[in-house]
Amino acid sequence: MLVLIGPSASGKTEIAKILIRDFGMKKLVTYTTRPARPGEQDGIDYHFVTVDEFKALDEAEEFVETTFYNGNYYGSRKRDVDMNKVVVLDPSGLNRLCALFGDSIVTVLLETAAETRIARMRMRGDREEDIARRISGDEAVFAPANMRRIDLVVQNNAADLKQLAADIHRFYCERMKKT
């Protein structure tokens, strides 16, 4: 499994889309209680559920990992986990999958300057107070000490996303040959 991790607006979702579209990877569609953004589709981008629905699934031990991030719950359902998928997670989810699956997963951290991330969030229509909260909160959440293992660090400020995705896919394939 390929795990992409990075702060808000670091490019994780866009790179995952390219990996799926251009390299034939499958997406592990996670569950969330956050509202869908314009253009997002239930069952494709996320499984959008209520807090009560999420908590019921969690109490039934349906998730392999869960986290509470930016005021919303997120989780990966056990039945959806497959080693040939790509998933976007936060450090908590990453650490849980590392503990469960060890070297069967490949982890990639996307680093992006705060100024670039702010501009991206504004372009997608995020509210200024949400942007400020995410930027300040992400600094603590994505501190290197909070991540159990990172296999590759990628800079994504003004990069060509297709090239980054190709580089990540190549790295992933090389790592999977060794396991």
Helices and strands as residue ranges (DSSP letters): E 2-5, H 12-23, E 26-27, E 31-32, E 47-48, H 51-59, E 63-69, E 72-77, G 78-80, E 85-89, H 91-101, G 102-104, E 106-111, H 114-123, H 128-141, G 144-146, E 152-155, H 161-178
